[in-house]
Amino acid sequence: MAVEAFSEIAAARRIQRLSSHISPALTEPPQLQTEACSSRSKKLVVNGQALSLYMKGKHRDIQEKVHEFYNSRPDLQTPLEISKEDHRELCMRQLYALVREAGIRPFRYVADDPAKYFAIMEAVGSVDMSFGIKMGVQYSLWGGSVINLGTKKHRDKYFDGIDNLDYLGCFAMTELHHGSNVQGLQTTATFDPITDEFVINTPHDGAIKWWIGNAAVHGKFATVFARLILPTHDTKGVSDMGVHAFIVPIRDMKTHQTLPGVEIQDCGQKVGLNGVDNGALRFRSVRIPRDNLLNRFGDVSRDGKYTSSLPTINKRFGATLGELVGGRVALAYSSVGVLKVSATIAIRYSLLRQQFGPPKQPEVSILDYQSQQHKLMPMLASTYAYHFATVYLVEKYSEMKKTNDEQLVADVHALSAGLKSYITSYTAKSLSVCREACGGHGYAAVNRFGSLRNDHDIFQTFEGDNTVLLQQVAADLLKRYQEKFRGGTLTVTWSYLRESMSSYLAQPNPVTARWEGEDHLRDPKFQLDAFRYRTSRLLQSVAMRLKKHSKTLGTFGAWNRCLNHLLTLAESHIESVILAKFIEAVRNCPDPSARAGLKLVCDLYALDRIWNDIGTYRNVDYVAPNKAKAIHKLAEYLSFQVRNVAKELVDAFELPDHVTRAPIAMQADAYAQYTQVVGF
């Protein structure tokens, strides 16, 4: 009855109270300052425009074009409430519009200008994450497999159709029983020398292709990963040549009906990304021409003879997967984009929202509370750190695509595995922190944290489970560690280990362990040395543990016994790489004001990470008690300083209101827009 009696006067009073928290011009509320913080130094002034130009780089224009196009098309914007079926059709229309109306052709950049392709992917992902993933399935996975694993004949036949969306396709690798263990896939492709065809077969239910994007509704082709089986004249009768990739038509080009022998089922409603039509594929003796083998790394002649430039199954498998690391690069890069959106929403809201304050004084912004700064300011610093790390990753990936340098391929493989795992895990946790930091309003679906969290959650699993990927990084570090002692060379990303094994593992200097001056703690050399020292200690200690346990448990048992240690090692190494790239980005920034802002968040990133693992440094006396206390105090002070320029720092991401799309984060009249959204 109370709800029914709610009068217009009461509603107006409520809106007035809400609106009193904010002025239309987004003037910040009074700040709550402590004596220690306010007397330390003047407020830093950051040139947001210069910082934004430095961040966006040369692909700023294409991202703005994407944003402007979809902002001008309300019919292509994803509504808050939408069915699975409607969402899938909307994502398809969004992709058609990008290519056929906006005139943006992402596929043309997949091989020739990956940095531009990833910039487009980040922009479309901000429109709708399902749209970004659907575009990635079409161009990075289906299209990328054709041009990276195939040869000229495949490019000539399929490129234009993939580019203009006539040939919508899938990437059919994952099976019901095998995801991360790609070498264990069970689908078979048996060569029939009589008809000059491959016969694609799903031998049992565990080999059904599962979670295949574009398969349930829209896909006409699939790149199917299957074991290549060749007939032989020995007692075995057949030879298993390992996993290869094949182009398999799954629907009729004209009628869109499922082709004979192909069975397609819908994987149904998911936790998120319901605009992507994931399906399951079963093949019952589906015949395809011999030319449909993507034969860059292995081919079959008309008489059934197998040839390859690579001598072993493992070499061929490694080369095949090496060409598919673009998916991991895209996910790491896109995850940073999600982190930018969520951090922007939470920080803008925290600047506007006022609660409590000193007696008889105005309420203060909740971002003035140390607890809120502790939640959000290191996250903002991390967002900048991950931005520059993934920009570096894209640069190395682009160089790899141009040169095909074997050592660079190995370097990018491990780096992409580490950054994808580390960043997507961090973003997943941060989405929950951002939701909580916005209180009850963060729980409203219209303010996006729920959809962002649900859509992003699978980033931790596809393109490689994060725990598995970190083990790949750890294994590579151990391999480099062994090579170092054999006089071998180290790849660029691991090169710091060359010095660390000697200098960093010496006894900590008892004098520098006690230095606590601000200049010393903010010195990039101290910060990077600390990160690398921790990684070197972890690497040496886990190598010794593995050697010890392998004598009694065997290689597999020893690895499992040390698994958590190995994961910590991999994370520590990736943090060292991230910090090194961040320091480099600060140094290269041409504008002094923007550089000062970057130096501030870089120092916060470094000291916050050191403090979070202070036990490791204390256990080996790398940091004395007085220095540990100084690191903690300085990190808190830097959080306060970042808070003072938080608006400029999030504005530099250049995420306009229609991109964040959260009423509580609008740059003007936020509460008024929020009340309108809910119907007042």
C-alpha positions as CSV (number, residue, x, y, z in Angstrom):
1,M,0.0,0.0,0.0
2,A,2.9,2.3,0.7
3,V,4.2,1.9,-2.8
4,E,0.8,2.6,-4.3
5,A,0.5,5.8,-2.2
6,F,3.9,7.1,-3.4
7,S,2.9,10.6,-4.6
8,E,4.4,12.8,-7.3
9,I,5.5,15.2,-4.5
10,A,7.5,12.4,-2.8
11,A,9.1,11.4,-6.1
12,A,10.1,15.0,-6.8
13,R,11.6,15.3,-3.3
14,R,13.6,12.1,-3.8
15,I,15.0,13.3,-7.2
16,Q,15.9,16.6,-5.5
17,R,17.8,14.8,-2.8
18,L,19.6,12.6,-5.3
19,S,20.4,15.6,-7.6
20,S,21.9,17.5,-4.6
21,H,24.9,15.1,-4.8
22,I,25.9,16.5,-8.1
23,S,26.0,19.7,-10.1
24,P,25.3,19.6,-13.9
25,A,28.9,20.7,-14.6
26,L,30.3,17.8,-12.6
27,T,32.2,19.9,-10.2
28,E,33.9,17.7,-7.6
29,P,32.7,17.8,-4.1
30,P,34.8,19.1,-1.2
31,Q,37.9,16.9,-0.6
32,L,38.6,15.3,2.7
33,Q,42.4,15.8,3.3
34,T,44.6,14.6,6.0
35,E,47.3,16.9,7.3
36,A,50.1,14.6,6.2
37,C,48.8,14.4,2.6
38,S,47.8,18.0,2.2
39,S,51.1,19.4,3.3
40,R,53.3,17.1,1.2
41,S,53.2,18.8,-2.1
42,K,51.1,20.7,-4.6
43,K,48.5,18.9,-6.6
44,L,49.9,17.5,-9.8
45,V,48.4,18.9,-13.0
46,V,48.1,16.3,-15.9
47,N,47.5,17.3,-19.5
48,G,44.8,14.8,-20.3
49,Q,44.7,15.6,-24.0
50,A,48.4,15.0,-24.4
51,L,48.2,11.8,-22.3
52,S,45.3,10.6,-24.4
53,L,47.2,11.2,-27.7
54,Y,50.1,9.3,-26.3
55,M,47.9,6.4,-25.2
56,K,45.9,6.0,-28.3
57,G,48.7,6.4,-30.8
58,K,48.2,6.1,-34.5
59,H,45.0,4.2,-34.4
60,R,42.9,6.8,-32.5
61,D,41.0,7.8,-35.7
62,I,39.7,4.3,-36.5
63,Q,38.5,3.8,-32.9
64,E,36.7,7.2,-33.0
65,K,35.1,6.2,-36.3
66,V,33.7,3.0,-34.8
67,H,32.4,4.8,-31.7
68,E,30.7,7.6,-33.8
69,F,29.1,5.1,-36.2
70,Y,27.4,3.0,-33.5
71,N,26.5,6.1,-31.4
72,S,24.6,7.4,-34.5
73,R,22.7,4.1,-34.8
74,P,20.4,3.4,-31.9
75,D,19.1,0.4,-33.7
76,L,22.5,-1.3,-33.4
77,Q,22.9,-0.6,-29.7
78,T,22.3,-3.6,-27.4
79,P,19.3,-3.1,-25.1
80,L,19.5,-3.9,-21.4
81,E,17.0,-6.8,-21.7
82,I,17.2,-9.0,-24.8
83,S,16.6,-12.6,-25.5
84,K,19.4,-15.0,-26.6
85,E,17.9,-15.3,-30.1
86,D,17.5,-11.6,-30.6
87,H,20.9,-10.9,-29.2
88,R,22.5,-13.3,-31.7
89,E,20.7,-11.6,-34.6
90,L,21.6,-8.1,-33.3
91,C,25.3,-9.1,-33.1
92,M,25.1,-10.4,-36.7
93,R,23.6,-7.1,-37.8
94,Q,26.2,-5.2,-35.9
95,L,29.0,-7.0,-37.8
96,Y,27.3,-6.6,-41.2
97,A,26.9,-2.9,-40.5
98,L,30.6,-2.5,-39.6
99,V,31.7,-4.1,-42.8
100,R,29.0,-3.1,-45.3
101,E,27.8,0.3,-44.0
102,A,30.7,1.8,-42.0
103,G,33.1,0.5,-44.6
104,I,35.5,-0.9,-42.0
105,R,37.2,-4.2,-43.2
106,P,39.0,-5.7,-40.1
107,F,40.1,-8.8,-42.0
108,R,42.4,-6.8,-44.2
109,Y,44.5,-5.9,-41.1
110,V,44.7,-9.4,-39.4
111,A,47.9,-10.3,-41.2
112,D,49.2,-6.9,-42.5
113,D,48.5,-4.5,-39.6
114,P,47.6,-6.5,-36.5
115,A,47.8,-3.4,-34.3
116,K,45.0,-1.7,-36.3
117,Y,42.9,-4.9,-36.2
118,F,43.2,-5.1,-32.4
119,A,42.3,-1.4,-32.1
120,I,39.1,-2.1,-34.0
121,M,38.4,-5.1,-31.9
122,E,38.7,-3.0,-28.7
123,A,36.3,-0.4,-30.1
124,V,33.7,-2.9,-31.2
125,G,34.0,-4.7,-27.9
126,S,33.0,-1.5,-26.1
127,V,29.8,-1.5,-28.2
128,D,29.0,-5.1,-27.1
129,M,31.4,-7.7,-25.9
130,S,29.5,-10.4,-27.8
131,F,30.0,-8.4,-31.0
132,G,33.7,-8.2,-30.3
133,I,34.0,-11.9,-29.8
134,K,31.8,-12.7,-32.9
135,M,34.1,-10.5,-35.0
136,G,37.1,-12.3,-33.5
137,V,35.6,-15.7,-34.4
138,Q,35.0,-14.6,-38.0
139,Y,38.3,-12.9,-38.6
140,S,40.9,-14.0,-36.0
141,L,40.0,-17.6,-35.7
142,W,38.2,-18.8,-38.8
143,G,39.8,-16.3,-41.2
144,G,43.1,-16.3,-39.3
145,S,43.3,-20.1,-39.6
146,V,42.8,-20.0,-43.3
147,I,45.5,-17.4,-44.1
148,N,48.0,-18.6,-41.4
149,L,47.7,-22.4,-41.7
150,G,46.8,-22.5,-45.4
151,T,48.7,-21.6,-48.6
152,K,48.1,-19.3,-51.5
153,K,45.3,-21.5,-53.0
154,H,43.3,-21.1,-49.8
155,R,43.8,-17.4,-49.6
156,D,42.8,-16.9,-53.2
157,K,39.7,-19.0,-52.8
158,Y,38.4,-17.8,-49.4
159,F,39.9,-14.3,-48.5
160,D,37.2,-12.2,-50.2
161,G,34.3,-14.2,-48.9
162,I,35.6,-14.1,-45.3
163,D,36.3,-10.4,-45.7
164,N,32.9,-9.4,-46.9
165,L,31.1,-11.9,-44.6
166,D,29.7,-14.1,-47.5
167,Y,31.7,-16.9,-45.9
168,L,30.8,-16.9,-42.3
169,G,32.8,-19.5,-40.4
170,C,33.8,-21.3,-37.2
171,F,36.9,-22.5,-35.5
172,A,36.3,-26.1,-34.5
173,M,39.1,-27.1,-32.1
174,T,37.6,-27.8,-28.7
175,E,36.0,-31.1,-28.0
176,L,33.8,-32.4,-25.3
177,H,36.6,-34.4,-23.7
178,H,39.6,-32.2,-24.8
179,G,40.1,-28.5,-24.5
180,S,43.5,-27.5,-23.3
181,N,45.1,-30.8,-24.4
182,V,44.9,-30.1,-28.2
183,Q,47.2,-32.9,-29.0
184,G,44.7,-35.3,-27.5
185,L,41.9,-34.4,-29.9
186,Q,40.0,-37.4,-31.2
187,T,38.2,-36.2,-34.4
188,T,39.7,-38.0,-37.4
189,A,40.4,-37.0,-41.0
190,T,41.1,-40.2,-43.0
191,F,42.5,-39.9,-46.5
192,D,40.7,-41.9,-49.2
193,P,43.1,-42.4,-52.1
194,I,40.4,-43.8,-54.3
195,T,38.3,-40.6,-54.3
196,D,41.1,-38.2,-53.4
197,E,39.1,-37.0,-50.4
198,F,39.4,-36.7,-46.6
199,V,36.7,-38.3,-44.5
200,I,35.9,-36.3,-41.4
201,N,34.5,-38.4,-38.6
202,T,33.5,-38.0,-34.9
203,P,34.4,-41.4,-33.5
204,H,32.5,-41.1,-30.2
205,D,30.6,-38.5,-28.1
206,G,33.7,-37.3,-26.4
207,A,35.0,-36.1,-29.8
208,I,32.0,-33.8,-30.5
209,K,33.3,-30.3,-31.2
210,W,31.9,-28.2,-28.4
211,W,31.5,-24.4,-27.7
212,I,32.1,-23.6,-31.3
213,G,31.3,-19.9,-31.9
214,N,29.2,-19.1,-35.0
215,A,28.2,-22.8,-35.3
216,A,24.7,-22.8,-33.8
217,V,23.1,-20.3,-36.2
218,H,25.3,-18.4,-38.7
219,G,28.4,-20.4,-39.7
220,K,28.7,-21.9,-43.2
221,F,32.2,-23.3,-42.9
222,A,34.4,-24.6,-40.1
223,T,38.1,-25.0,-39.7
224,V,38.1,-28.5,-38.1
225,F,41.1,-29.7,-36.2
226,A,41.4,-33.5,-36.6
227,R,44.0,-36.3,-36.5
228,L,45.3,-36.9,-40.1
229,I,45.1,-40.6,-40.8
230,L,46.9,-42.0,-43.8
231,P,46.6,-45.6,-45.2
232,T,49.9,-47.5,-45.1
233,H,51.0,-50.8,-46.5
234,D,52.4,-52.2,-43.3
235,T,50.7,-54.4,-40.7
236,K,49.1,-51.4,-38.9
237,G,47.3,-50.4,-42.0
238,V,47.1,-46.7,-41.1
239,S,49.5,-44.0,-39.8
240,D,48.4,-41.1,-37.4
241,M,50.2,-38.0,-38.6
242,G,48.9,-35.8,-35.7
243,V,46.5,-32.9,-35.5
244,H,46.0,-30.9,-38.7
245,A,43.4,-28.3,-39.8
246,F,40.8,-28.8,-42.5
247,I,38.2,-26.6,-44.1
248,V,34.8,-28.3,-43.8
249,P,31.6,-26.8,-45.2
250,I,28.8,-27.3,-42.7
251,R,25.8,-25.5,-44.3
252,D,24.5,-25.0,-47.8
253,M,25.6,-21.6,-49.2
254,K,22.1,-21.0,-50.7
255,T,19.6,-22.6,-48.5
256,H,21.7,-22.5,-45.2
257,Q,20.5,-26.0,-44.5
258,T,22.9,-28.3,-42.6
259,L,24.9,-30.4,-45.1
260,P,24.7,-34.2,-45.1
261,G,26.7,-35.9,-42.4
262,V,27.0,-32.8,-40.3
263,E,25.0,-32.6,-37.1
264,I,24.7,-29.2,-35.3
265,Q,23.2,-28.6,-31.8
266,D,22.9,-25.3,-29.9
267,C,25.0,-25.1,-26.7
268,G,22.2,-22.9,-25.3
269,Q,22.1,-20.1,-22.8
270,K,25.5,-19.2,-21.2
271,V,26.6,-17.2,-18.2
272,G,27.5,-14.4,-20.7
273,L,28.3,-13.6,-24.3
274,N,24.8,-14.8,-25.4
275,G,25.1,-12.8,-28.6
276,V,27.6,-15.4,-29.8
277,D,25.9,-18.6,-31.2
278,N,28.0,-21.4,-29.7
279,G,27.2,-24.8,-31.0
280,A,28.3,-28.4,-31.0
281,L,29.3,-30.3,-34.2
282,R,29.3,-34.0,-35.0
283,F,30.6,-35.4,-38.3
284,R,29.5,-38.7,-39.7
285,S,31.8,-39.6,-42.6
286,V,31.8,-36.1,-44.1
287,R,33.8,-36.0,-47.3
288,I,35.9,-33.0,-48.3
289,P,38.4,-32.5,-51.2
290,R,42.1,-33.1,-50.5
291,D,42.7,-29.4,-51.2
292,N,40.7,-28.5,-48.1
293,L,43.7,-29.6,-45.9
294,L,45.3,-26.4,-44.7
295,N,48.7,-27.5,-45.8
296,R,51.3,-24.9,-44.8
297,F,53.1,-27.2,-42.4
298,G,52.1,-30.6,-43.9
299,D,50.6,-31.9,-47.2
300,V,49.3,-35.1,-48.7
301,S,49.9,-35.9,-52.4
302,R,47.4,-37.5,-54.8
303,D,48.9,-40.9,-54.1
304,G,48.7,-40.5,-50.3
305,K,52.3,-39.5,-49.6
306,Y,52.8,-37.1,-46.7
307,T,55.4,-34.3,-46.9
308,S,56.4,-31.6,-44.5
309,S,59.3,-29.1,-44.0
310,L,59.1,-30.0,-40.3
311,P,60.5,-33.4,-39.2
312,T,58.3,-34.4,-36.3
313,I,54.6,-34.4,-35.2
314,N,55.6,-32.2,-32.2
315,K,57.4,-29.7,-34.4
316,R,54.4,-29.4,-36.8
317,F,52.0,-29.1,-33.8
318,G,54.1,-26.4,-32.3
319,A,54.2,-24.5,-35.6
320,T,50.5,-24.8,-36.0
321,L,49.7,-23.5,-32.6
322,G,52.3,-20.8,-32.9
323,E,50.3,-19.3,-35.8
324,L,47.2,-19.1,-33.6
325,V,48.6,-17.0,-30.8
326,G,46.8,-14.0,-32.3
327,G,43.7,-15.1,-30.3
328,R,45.6,-14.8,-27.0
329,V,47.0,-11.4,-28.0
330,A,43.5,-10.2,-28.8
331,L,42.1,-11.4,-25.5
332,A,44.8,-9.8,-23.5
333,Y,44.4,-6.5,-25.4
334,S,40.6,-6.7,-25.1
335,S,40.7,-7.5,-21.4
336,V,42.5,-4.2,-20.8
337,G,39.7,-2.5,-22.7
338,V,37.1,-4.1,-20.3
339,L,39.2,-3.0,-17.4
340,K,39.3,0.6,-18.7
341,V,35.5,0.6,-18.9
342,S,34.9,-0.8,-15.5
343,A,37.5,1.4,-13.8
344,T,36.1,4.4,-15.5
345,I,32.6,3.7,-14.3
346,A,33.7,3.0,-10.7
347,I,36.0,6.0,-10.5
348,R,33.7,8.5,-12.0
349,Y,30.9,7.4,-9.7
350,S,33.3,7.5,-6.7
351,L,34.2,11.1,-7.6
352,L,30.5,12.1,-7.7
353,R,29.1,10.1,-4.8
354,Q,29.1,11.8,-1.4
355,Q,28.7,10.2,2.0
356,F,29.3,11.5,5.5
357,G,32.0,14.0,6.4
358,P,33.3,16.1,9.2
359,P,30.8,17.5,11.7
360,K,28.7,20.4,10.4
361,Q,30.5,20.3,7.0
362,P,29.4,19.2,3.6
363,E,29.5,15.5,2.8
364,V,32.7,14.4,0.9
365,S,33.4,12.3,-2.2
366,I,33.7,8.6,-1.3
367,L,36.9,8.6,-3.3
368,D,38.4,10.7,-0.5
369,Y,38.2,7.7,1.8
370,Q,41.4,5.8,2.1
371,S,39.6,2.5,1.8
372,Q,38.0,3.5,-1.6
373,Q,41.4,4.8,-2.8
374,H,42.9,1.4,-1.8
375,K,40.4,-0.4,-3.9
376,L,40.5,1.8,-7.0
377,M,43.8,3.7,-7.4
378,P,46.1,0.7,-7.7
379,M,43.6,-0.7,-10.1
380,L,43.8,2.5,-12.2
381,A,47.6,2.3,-12.1
382,S,47.4,-1.4,-13.2
383,T,45.1,-0.5,-16.1
384,Y,47.8,1.9,-17.4
385,A,50.5,-0.7,-16.8
386,Y,48.6,-3.4,-18.7
387,H,47.8,-1.0,-21.6
388,F,51.5,-0.4,-22.3
389,A,52.3,-4.1,-21.8
390,T,49.7,-5.2,-24.4
391,V,50.8,-2.5,-26.8
392,Y,54.3,-4.0,-26.6
393,L,52.8,-7.5,-27.1
394,V,51.0,-6.3,-30.2
395,E,54.2,-4.8,-31.5
396,K,56.1,-8.0,-31.0
397,Y,53.3,-10.0,-32.6
398,S,53.3,-7.7,-35.6
399,E,57.1,-8.1,-35.9
400,M,56.7,-11.9,-35.7
401,K,54.1,-11.9,-38.5
402,K,56.5,-10.0,-40.7
403,T,59.7,-11.8,-40.0
404,N,58.7,-15.4,-39.0
405,D,61.8,-15.3,-36.8
406,E,61.9,-18.7,-34.9
407,Q,63.2,-17.2,-31.7
408,L,60.7,-14.3,-31.8
409,V,57.9,-16.8,-32.4
410,A,58.9,-18.6,-29.2
411,D,59.2,-15.3,-27.3
412,V,55.7,-14.1,-28.4
413,H,54.1,-17.5,-27.6
414,A,55.3,-17.4,-24.0
415,L,54.6,-13.7,-23.6
416,S,51.1,-13.9,-25.0
417,A,50.3,-16.9,-22.8
418,G,51.5,-15.0,-19.7
419,L,49.9,-11.7,-20.4
420,K,46.6,-13.2,-21.4
421,S,46.5,-15.3,-18.2
422,Y,47.6,-12.6,-15.9
423,I,45.5,-9.7,-17.2
424,T,42.3,-11.6,-17.7
425,S,42.5,-13.0,-14.2
426,Y,43.1,-9.5,-12.8
427,T,40.3,-7.9,-14.8
428,A,37.9,-10.7,-13.6
429,K,38.7,-9.9,-10.0
430,S,38.6,-6.1,-10.6
431,L,35.1,-6.2,-12.0
432,S,33.8,-7.5,-8.7
433,V,35.8,-4.9,-6.8
434,C,34.3,-2.1,-9.0
435,R,30.8,-3.4,-8.5
436,E,31.3,-3.4,-4.7
437,A,32.9,0.0,-4.8
438,C,29.7,1.4,-6.3
439,G,27.5,0.0,-3.5
440,G,23.9,-0.7,-4.3
441,H,23.9,1.3,-7.5
442,G,26.6,-1.0,-8.8
443,Y,24.1,-3.8,-8.6
444,A,21.7,-2.2,-11.1
445,A,22.0,-4.0,-14.4
446,V,21.9,-0.6,-16.2
447,N,25.2,0.3,-14.7
448,R,26.9,-2.6,-16.5
449,F,29.0,-4.4,-14.0
450,G,26.9,-7.6,-14.1
451,S,27.0,-7.9,-17.9
452,L,30.7,-6.9,-18.1
453,R,31.6,-9.5,-15.4
454,N,29.5,-12.2,-17.0
455,D,30.8,-11.5,-20.6
456,H,34.4,-11.3,-19.5
457,D,34.4,-14.3,-17.2
458,I,35.2,-16.8,-20.0
459,F,38.3,-14.8,-21.0
460,Q,40.0,-16.8,-18.3
461,T,39.3,-20.1,-20.1
462,F,39.1,-19.8,-23.9
463,E,42.2,-19.5,-26.0
464,G,43.9,-21.4,-23.2
465,D,43.0,-22.0,-19.6
466,N,44.8,-19.5,-17.4
467,T,46.4,-22.1,-15.1
468,V,47.6,-24.1,-18.1
469,L,49.1,-21.0,-19.8
470,L,51.0,-19.9,-16.6
471,Q,52.5,-23.4,-16.6
472,Q,53.7,-22.9,-20.2
473,V,55.4,-19.6,-19.0
474,A,57.0,-21.4,-16.0
475,A,58.2,-24.3,-18.3
476,D,59.8,-21.8,-20.7
477,L,61.5,-20.0,-17.8
478,L,63.0,-23.3,-16.6
479,K,64.1,-24.1,-20.1
480,R,65.9,-20.7,-20.3
481,Y,67.4,-21.3,-16.9
482,Q,68.9,-24.5,-18.0
483,E,70.2,-23.0,-21.3
484,K,71.8,-20.1,-19.4
485,F,74.1,-22.6,-17.6
486,R,74.9,-24.3,-20.9
487,G,76.0,-21.0,-22.4
488,G,72.9,-20.6,-24.6
489,T,71.3,-17.3,-25.6
490,L,68.1,-15.9,-24.0
491,T,65.2,-14.4,-25.9
492,V,64.6,-10.7,-25.6
493,T,61.8,-11.0,-23.0
494,W,63.8,-13.2,-20.7
495,S,67.2,-11.4,-21.2
496,Y,67.2,-9.9,-17.7
497,L,67.7,-13.5,-16.3
498,R,71.2,-13.4,-17.8
499,E,72.3,-10.9,-15.1
500,S,69.8,-11.9,-12.4
501,M,71.3,-15.4,-11.9
502,S,74.5,-13.9,-10.7
503,S,73.9,-10.3,-9.4
504,Y,70.3,-10.6,-8.1
505,L,70.9,-13.9,-6.2
506,A,73.8,-12.6,-4.2
507,Q,73.2,-11.7,-0.6
508,P,71.1,-8.6,-0.3
509,N,73.1,-5.4,0.5
510,P,72.4,-4.6,4.2
511,V,72.8,-0.9,3.5
512,T,70.4,-0.6,0.6
513,A,68.0,-2.9,2.3
514,R,67.4,-0.1,4.8
515,W,67.2,2.9,2.4
516,E,63.8,4.4,2.8
517,G,64.0,7.8,1.1
518,E,61.3,8.7,-1.3
519,D,63.7,9.3,-4.2
520,H,65.1,5.8,-3.7
521,L,61.8,4.1,-3.5
522,R,60.5,5.9,-6.6
523,D,63.7,5.1,-8.5
524,P,62.8,2.8,-11.4
525,K,66.0,0.8,-10.9
526,F,65.1,-0.1,-7.3
527,Q,61.6,-1.1,-8.4
528,L,62.6,-3.2,-11.3
529,D,65.5,-4.8,-9.4
530,A,63.0,-5.8,-6.7
531,F,60.6,-7.4,-9.1
532,R,63.5,-9.2,-10.9
533,Y,65.1,-10.3,-7.7
534,R,61.8,-12.0,-6.6
535,T,61.5,-13.8,-10.0
536,S,65.1,-15.0,-9.8
537,R,64.7,-16.3,-6.3
538,L,61.5,-18.1,-7.3
539,L,63.1,-19.6,-10.4
540,Q,66.2,-20.9,-8.6
541,S,64.2,-22.3,-5.7
542,V,61.7,-24.1,-7.9
543,A,64.4,-25.6,-10.1
544,M,66.0,-27.0,-7.0
545,R,62.7,-28.4,-5.7
546,L,61.9,-30.0,-9.0
547,K,65.3,-31.7,-9.1
548,K,64.8,-33.0,-5.6
549,H,61.3,-34.3,-6.0
550,S,61.8,-35.8,-9.4
551,K,64.1,-38.5,-7.9
552,T,61.2,-40.0,-5.9
553,L,58.1,-38.8,-7.7
554,G,59.2,-38.7,-11.4
555,T,58.9,-35.7,-13.7
556,F,55.1,-35.4,-13.6
557,G,54.8,-36.0,-9.9
558,A,57.5,-33.4,-9.1
559,W,55.8,-30.9,-11.3
560,N,52.5,-31.4,-9.6
561,R,54.1,-31.2,-6.2
562,C,55.6,-27.8,-7.1
563,L,52.7,-26.5,-9.1
564,N,51.7,-23.6,-6.9
565,H,55.3,-22.5,-6.7
566,L,55.5,-22.6,-10.6
567,L,52.4,-20.5,-11.0
568,T,53.8,-17.9,-8.6
569,L,57.0,-17.9,-10.6
570,A,55.2,-17.3,-13.9
571,E,53.1,-14.4,-12.4
572,S,56.2,-12.8,-10.9
573,H,58.0,-13.0,-14.2
574,I,55.0,-11.4,-16.1
575,E,54.8,-8.6,-13.5
576,S,58.5,-7.9,-14.2
577,V,57.9,-7.7,-17.9
578,I,54.9,-5.4,-17.3
579,L,56.8,-3.0,-15.1
580,A,59.8,-2.9,-17.5
581,K,57.4,-1.9,-20.3
582,F,55.7,0.7,-18.1
583,I,58.9,2.3,-17.1
584,E,59.9,2.4,-20.8
585,A,56.6,4.0,-21.7
586,V,57.0,6.7,-19.0
587,R,60.5,7.5,-20.3
588,N,59.3,7.8,-23.9
589,C,56.3,10.1,-23.2
590,P,57.1,13.4,-25.0
591,D,54.8,15.7,-22.9
592,P,56.2,16.6,-19.5
593,S,52.8,16.9,-17.8
594,A,51.6,13.6,-19.2
595,R,54.9,12.0,-18.3
596,A,54.6,13.2,-14.7
597,G,51.1,11.6,-14.5
598,L,52.4,8.3,-15.9
599,K,55.4,8.4,-13.5
600,L,52.9,8.7,-10.6
601,V,50.8,5.7,-11.6
602,C,53.9,3.7,-12.5
603,D,55.4,4.3,-9.0
604,L,52.1,3.3,-7.4
605,Y,51.9,0.1,-9.5
606,A,55.4,-0.9,-8.5
607,L,55.2,-0.1,-4.8
608,D,51.8,-1.6,-4.4
609,R,53.0,-4.9,-5.9
610,I,56.1,-4.9,-3.7
611,W,54.0,-4.3,-0.6
612,N,51.5,-7.0,-1.6
613,D,54.4,-9.5,-1.5
614,I,56.4,-7.9,1.2
615,G,56.7,-11.2,3.1
616,T,58.9,-12.5,0.3
617,Y,61.3,-9.6,0.5
618,R,61.4,-9.6,4.3
619,N,62.1,-13.4,4.5
620,V,65.4,-12.9,2.7
621,D,66.2,-9.5,4.2
622,Y,65.9,-7.8,0.8
623,V,63.8,-5.1,2.6
624,A,64.4,-4.2,6.2
625,P,61.4,-3.5,8.6
626,N,61.9,0.3,8.4
627,K,62.0,0.2,4.6
628,A,58.9,-2.0,4.4
629,K,57.0,0.5,6.5
630,A,58.2,3.3,4.3
631,I,57.0,1.5,1.1
632,H,53.6,1.0,2.7
633,K,53.3,4.7,3.7
634,L,54.5,5.9,0.3
635,A,52.1,3.7,-1.6
636,E,49.2,5.1,0.5
637,Y,50.4,8.6,-0.3
638,L,50.7,7.9,-4.0
639,S,47.1,6.5,-4.0
640,F,46.0,9.9,-2.6
641,Q,48.0,11.7,-5.2
642,V,46.5,9.6,-8.0
643,R,43.0,10.3,-6.5
644,N,43.7,14.0,-7.1
645,V,44.2,13.4,-10.9
646,A,41.9,10.4,-11.2
647,K,39.4,12.3,-13.4
648,E,42.1,13.3,-15.9
649,L,43.6,9.8,-15.9
650,V,40.3,8.1,-16.7
651,D,39.3,10.8,-19.2
652,A,42.5,10.0,-21.0
653,F,41.1,6.6,-21.9
654,E,38.6,8.6,-24.1
655,L,35.6,6.4,-23.3
656,P,32.7,8.7,-23.9
657,D,29.3,8.3,-22.1
658,H,27.8,6.2,-24.9
659,V,30.7,3.7,-24.5
660,T,30.6,3.3,-20.7
661,R,26.8,3.5,-21.0
662,A,26.4,3.5,-17.2
663,P,24.2,6.3,-15.9
664,I,26.1,6.5,-12.6
665,A,29.3,7.3,-14.7
666,M,27.9,10.0,-17.0
667,Q,30.1,13.0,-17.1
668,A,27.2,15.5,-16.3
669,D,23.9,15.1,-14.6
670,A,24.6,11.5,-13.7
671,Y,22.0,11.1,-11.0
672,A,19.3,12.9,-13.1
673,Q,19.9,10.5,-15.9
674,Y,19.9,7.5,-13.5
675,T,16.5,8.4,-12.1
676,Q,15.1,8.8,-15.7
677,V,16.4,5.4,-16.6
678,V,14.5,3.7,-13.8
679,G,11.3,5.6,-14.7
680,F,11.0,8.8,-12.6
